[in-house]
Amino acid sequence: MSTSPDNGFRKERFSDDDGSDYGAIYRSEYHGSDFASDTFVTPGTRYEYLVIGDDDLSLRTMRATGGRRTGVIGPREDHVVFWLAQGHLEMHFADRVRVVQPGSPYIASASEAYRFESEDTVYNGVHVADRFLRRVGRELGYHQPDGPLLFEQQDEVIARREPLRRLIRELSPALLDDRVRGAMRTALNRRLAVVVLDTFPLRDRGDDVPVANRLRDAIRFIEVHARERPPVRAIADAAGLSERSLQDVFVRTLGVTPSRFLRDHRLDEARRALLHGAGEGGVADVARTWGFSNPGRFATAYRERYAESPGATVRAARGPRPDTGALSNRVRTALAFIEDHADEPLTVERIADVAGVRPRRLQQLFQAECGSSPMACVRRARAERAERNGVDEKRAES
């Protein structure tokens, strides 16, 4: 690994405010390659492009609002994992068209060219150098194809756990600190590169099964058999891994052991049941259903995870829906955003980003405070808007 004091470290900002030309941003970023030939941006578009990192890995943010962008992006040196916080993006490859929605992770392999069309986008991404990713893969002992590294997208069962975003949130104070360089930054970069390799399957590997697929199989096995509390050995067998390898991949991608992941999943399912009503058997019955035989230990684990007792969850689920004034700031922010953007493609991830919480926590807040899910509120807002529009049309006709 390169551990020079700087290793090409930079922290830069380009925007329409400082006179940066939109096309020049890409030409300078890729040293005059054909990265962005035929790129244009419509008049009136406001844009800001931020870069922080080194030659191995960098974090990028692009805000381009008020207009439309298009261009042709050719083969490049970096693989790019990104998320849209808002907006619309179409990627036209030689053999397919991909429409990227806000909230979902997407990887663009370094060797693939594509034409893009986007409108009013806010983009957050991680650029990982192909040579760096290959080096990390060799250190992990991963089989790599003789040709270019071509990645598949994350399976939904992994994507909803947000392993890369979770790690970025954990490391962001150090990654954004321009004093962190050399060996220390390389170590952080490597942790992110490992999660990319663990969670995005590589194509063209013959009979070799990517770790990303094995991780997916392990999570699916846990979700299906959670009530049975399967031992780690059974989870590892289902994924085709040794127990040690299973432990390693869970810790480095999800930050927990398989046993802890299983326990947390059982708690999540118990909470979901409590939010929908505990039934005649009450909390104890829900706890037993999800494999918690000791009520006291269940209550302690539940309180540690959700900062409230199981009984408080049941009371909140049964209580009357509070008025807007009684809602938390995060839920009020989310509801205001839903009302303002009801006509746009909305996801729980996008709403959660605006509210400043994780998607799962947003779901919990909405259930506790509104008695429904964020997407149920989206559907209600759309129905109310459609009804208002219908009334307005009738008035106009009369």
N, C-alpha and C positions, 0 to 999 in steps of 0.2 A: 504494500500500500504506500501511496505517496504521503509523506509526513513532513514536507517542506513547511517553513513557517507560514507561507501564504497559500500555496497550491492554487493560485489564481483567484483568491478570495476577492469578492467585490460586493458592494451594496449600492445599487443604482436605481434611479427613478427617471422614467421618461413620461412625458405627458404633453397634451396639446397646449397646456398653459405655458410651458417653457419653450415652445416652438419646435418640439421634436416632430419630425415627419413620421407618419404612421408606418410607411413602408421602410423607412430607414431604421426603425426600431428592430425589425427582423433582419435586415441586412447586417446591421452591426452585431446583433446577437449571434449570427451564424457566418460571420466573416465573408460576406459577399457571395455565399452559395446561392443556389436556386431555391432556398427555403421558402421564399414568399414571392415568387414571380407572379405577376398579374394580380397582386394584392391591391385592393382599393377600399376606401372608407367613404361613406356618403357625407356630404357637407352637413355640418351641425353636430357630428358625432363628437362626444367628449371621451377622451381616453387617458388612462394612466396605467403604466406598466412598471411593476416593481420586481426587482431581482435581488436576492441575497443568498450567497453560498459560494462554492468554489467550483473547480473544474470537474469534480466527481459528482456533486449533487447540489442542486439549488432549489429554493422555494420561489415560486413566481405567483404574482397576482396581476390580472388584467381586468380593468373596468372599462367597458366601451358602451356608453349609453347614449340614447338619442338618435341612433342611426343604425346603418347596416354595414357589415364588413364581409368581404369575400376574398378569396385568393387560392393559390395552389401551393401546397406545402410539399416539398420533395423529401427524399431520404436525408437523414440528419444524423448527428452523433449521439443524440439523447433519446431515451425512451421517456415518454411523458405520461404521468398519471395525473388526472385532473378531475375536478368537480365543478359543475356550474352552480353558483349560488342563486342565479336568476338568469332569465333569458332563454334563447332558442339557438341551437346549433345543429347543423347538418354536416355530416362528413361523407363525401362521395369517394369511395375507393374504386379500384378497377373492377371488383367483383361484387360489391355490395354498397348499400347506403345505410348509414347509421345516424339515427336521430337521438341526440343526447339530451336527457331531461335533467332539470335541476335536482341535485341531491345524490344522484347515482355516480359511483366512481367509474372512470373509463381510462383505459390505457391505449396509447398510440405507439406502436412499435417503431423503433428508429428507422428501419429500412423501408417502411411503407409510405408511399406518396398518396396524397389525397387532396381533393378540392374541398374547401369549407365555405359555408354560408352561415352567418350568425347575425343576431339582432338583439340589442340591449342586453349584453351578457356581462356577468360578473363571474370571473373564472379564478379558481385557486388550483395550483398545480405543483407537482414535484418533478423536476427534470433530473434523470439519472443517466450518467454517461454509460454508453454501451460497454466500453472497455472495463469500467469499474464494476458494472453488474456482472460481467463475465468472470472477473477475478473473484468476486464474492461467491459466485456460484461454484467455482472450482474449489474454493476453501471449504464450502459446505459438502463437497463431494457430489454435487448434482451433475447428472448427465446432461450435456448440452449438444444441440445439433451441430453438424459440420457447417451448415450455412448460417444465415442471419437468425437472430433471436426474434421469434414471432410469438406474441402473447395472445392468449384467449382472455376474455373478460372474466371477472370474478363471478363465481356462482352466487346466486341470491342468498343462499344460506350463510355464506361468508360475508357478502357485502353488507347485510343488515347488522353484522357485528362491528363494522367499521374499524378493522384492525389498524389500517394505515393512518386514518384520521386520529384514532386514539393515541397512537404513538407520536404523531406530529404535535398533538396538544400537550403531551407529556414533555417533549423535547424542545418545544418552540422557544421557551426563554433562552436556552443555550444556543439554538440555531439562529436566532435573531440577534444575538450578541456578537458584534463585530470584533470583540476581543477573543472569541473562541476560534482558534485557527489551528493549523498543523495537525498533530497527532490526535488532539482532543476532538476536533471537528471530524476528522476521518473516522474516528470510532463512532460518532453519532451518525454520520452518513452510512456507515456499514449497517447499523441497526435498522435504518429505514430500507436499505437495499435488501436486507434479509427478508423483511416483511413483504416487499414486492415479490420476491422470488417464491416465498411461501404461499402467497395468496392469489397470484395470477398464473394460471397454468401455461407452460411453454408448449408450443406445437412442435411437430416433426421430431419426436424423441423415440420413435419406434415403439417397442413394447414397454418402455419405461413409463411408470405412472408418476406424474408430477406430485410433489408434496401437497400442492394446493388442492388436488383432487382427494388426496388421502385425508387432509384436514376437513374437507367438506363431508366426506363419508363418516368421519368421527363425530362431527357435530350432528349430522342427521341421525346417527345411531343413538346419540344421547337424547335428542328430542323425542324420538319414537319410544325409547325404553326408559325414560326418566323415572317413571313411577316404580320401576323394578329396581332402581338404584344399582345399575350394573357395575361390576368391579372394573378397574382400569384395564386389567388384562383382556376383558371382553371388548372394551372400546378399542383397544389397540388391535385386536384380532380383526374386528370389523373394518378397520381402516388399513389393514395390511402393514402395520408398523410394529416395531418392538415397543415395549413399555417405555424404555428410555427415550426413544425417538419421539414417541407421542408426547411425553412430558416436555421435551425440548421444544417441539413445534408449538405447543399450546402456550408455553411461557413466553416465547419470543414474539408470537403474533397476537395473542389475546391477553397476555399479562397475568394469566392465572394457570394453575395446574388443571389437568382434566378433572380431578376430584372436586376442586373448587368450582369449576365451570358447571359441573353436574349439579352441585348443591345450589348454586346461584340460579340455574335454570329452574330447578324445582321450586325455589322461593318465588321466582317470577310467575310461574304458573299458579302457585298458591295465591299470590296477590291478585292475579287476573280473576281467579274464581271468587275471591272476597269482594272485588270491585263489582262483580255481577250478582252479588248476594250470596251469603254464606249458607243458605238453606236451613232446614230444620236441625241438622247436626251441628251447626255453628262452626266456629273457628277450628275446633278440635277435629271435626270430620274432614274439613278441607286439609288440615295438616296431615292427617293419616293417609288421605288419598294420595298425597305427594311424598309419602315416605318419611314423615316426621312423627315418630312414635312418642317422643317426649315433648309434651306441650310447652314446658318451661324453656327447653332448649330452642324449640321452634320460635317462641316469642322473642327470645334473645337474639337469634340470628336474623329474624325479620326486622327487629328494631335497628340493628346495626346496618342493615342494607337500605332501609327506607326511612329511617329517622322517625318512625311512628310505630305504635303497637298494632297487631292485627285487629284488635277491637276498634281502634280509631279508624282504620281503613273501612271496616264494616259500617260504622256510624256515618262516615262521610258518604259512603255509597247509598245509604238509606235516607240520608237527610235531604231536605228540600234544596232545589237549585238556588244558589245565592245570586243576588243581583250583581250588576256590574261593579258597583262600589265595593263589594266584598271580595272581589277577585284579586289575586296577586298581580303584581306589575307585569310579570312575564306572561300570564294568561291574557291580561288586557292588551298587551302589545301584540300577542299572537292573534287575538280576535280582531283588532284594528287592521292588522295586515291582511287577514282573510277577507275582511269587508272591502278593503281597497283593491285587492287583487283577485277577487272571486272569479273573474272572467279568464284568468291565466291558468296555465297548467301548474297546479300546486301539489306538493308532496309534503309529508310529515317532516322530512329532512329539511326542506326549504323553510318551512314555518319555524322549525326548531332553531335554525341558524339565526333567523331574525329575532327570535325571543331570547337567544343566548343560552340555550340549554340543549342537552342531547335529545334525540328523538324519543328515546324510551322515557326520559324524565318528562318530556312534554306530554306524552300519552298519559302518564300517571297524574300530572297536574290537571289535565282536562277532565279525566275521570273523577278525580276528587272534588274539583271545584265547579265543573259544568255538568257532570253526570253523563258525558258523552265524549266521543273521540274527536280529535282535531278534524279528521276528514268528514265526520258527521256534521260538524259546524260549517265546513266548506260547502257541503251539499245543501244545507239549510240556507246559507247566504246566497248561493246560486239560485235556489228556488224562489227566495224572497225577491231577488233582483229581477228574475224573469217575470214574476207576478207584477212588480212595479212597472216594468217595461210594457207589459200587456195593458195595464191600466192607462199608461201614458199614450199608447197607440190608440186606444179606444177614445180617449179624450180628443186626440188630434183628429180622428175621423169624424167626430161629432162637431 
